[in-house]
């Protein structure tokens, strides 16, 4: 068997249904599916049973231990030469598996990953969040996107492939509850493995359904970056500081504008403008840029406006998590932590 698709699941039966339906439609059929239920209170066993005749499907239930350990559990029971790691909230286009095979045939790789995008059926909020996570004008340029990137490509767990022997040699995912996929990618590079972006092996990725859940996700991402820095100091690059710089800049602008307006008299309005209001012009220009780009991409001014909000939630959520973790871990010397764990999916 060529591929084993590993999917950890936590209280997501509806999403698993959509993912399995998309796997049935794959044009290439040489794969098995391993579903690992990570201590869910809403299991997807009944959903999986409905696809038992259509897919080579294996369902396992285990105590909750986090996504990384659930993936390891699945790989231990896998048979394929390659393991394809997917999140439960993705849907695959029919040619996904065949695109992976074409890339491997063109140039072998020990590990690889693909980009993501929003499906037309996603809500406007999900499309705005998808834009903020994939656009070059936000952290899509840091994470590595389909066309442009500021840093080398690190496969992420929503769409990652690894040769099974390489996976086992590296010990799979660590016990980190967040940032575990970047940790694994770092170890892949450190081992000298061949790792590539497969630009045509993309998935539709739902991500979060509202800005509150999205903030929790990106806040933990900021914390994870510092946790990774403590394990691998060389992994922290200047580009990873950009959301923190943006966050500090916006906070300072708000404070100086408010304080400056209170301290200046009405007849000092010109001086107040140049000292307090004019610095907001680059932020305004940035908002206009996002609005135009997102509106053009989705052909919707509403999504363009929501993408501005999503970009601010993403950058400032990440920046706040980064700053919090830097203070607690690098200044106060505390151990690894994350903010939203038990309530992360609520």
Secondary structure as GFF3:
##gff-version 3
##sequence-region A 1 346
A	DSSP	beta_strand	3	9	.	.	.	ID=ss1
A	DSSP	alpha_helix	13	24	.	.	.	ID=ss2
A	DSSP	beta_strand	31	38	.	.	.	ID=ss3
A	DSSP	alpha_helix	45	50	.	.	.	ID=ss4
A	DSSP	beta_strand	57	62	.	.	.	ID=ss5
A	DSSP	alpha_helix	67	76	.	.	.	ID=ss6
A	DSSP	beta_strand	82	87	.	.	.	ID=ss7
A	DSSP	beta_strand	90	92	.	.	.	ID=ss8
A	DSSP	alpha_helix	96	106	.	.	.	ID=ss9
A	DSSP	beta_strand	111	113	.	.	.	ID=ss10
A	DSSP	beta_strand	116	117	.	.	.	ID=ss11
A	DSSP	alpha_helix	124	134	.	.	.	ID=ss12
A	DSSP	alpha_helix	140	143	.	.	.	ID=ss13
A	DSSP	beta_strand	159	163	.	.	.	ID=ss14
A	DSSP	alpha_helix	164	170	.	.	.	ID=ss15
A	DSSP	alpha_helix	180	190	.	.	.	ID=ss16
A	DSSP	beta_strand	195	197	.	.	.	ID=ss17
A	DSSP	beta_strand	203	205	.	.	.	ID=ss18
A	DSSP	alpha_helix	211	231	.	.	.	ID=ss19
A	DSSP	three_ten_helix	233	235	.	.	.	ID=ss20
A	DSSP	three_ten_helix	238	241	.	.	.	ID=ss21
A	DSSP	alpha_helix	242	263	.	.	.	ID=ss22
A	DSSP	three_ten_helix	266	268	.	.	.	ID=ss23
A	DSSP	alpha_helix	269	272	.	.	.	ID=ss24
A	DSSP	pi_helix	273	277	.	.	.	ID=ss25
A	DSSP	three_ten_helix	278	280	.	.	.	ID=ss26
A	DSSP	alpha_helix	281	298	.	.	.	ID=ss27
A	DSSP	alpha_helix	301	325	.	.	.	ID=ss28
A	DSSP	pi_helix	326	331	.	.	.	ID=ss29
###
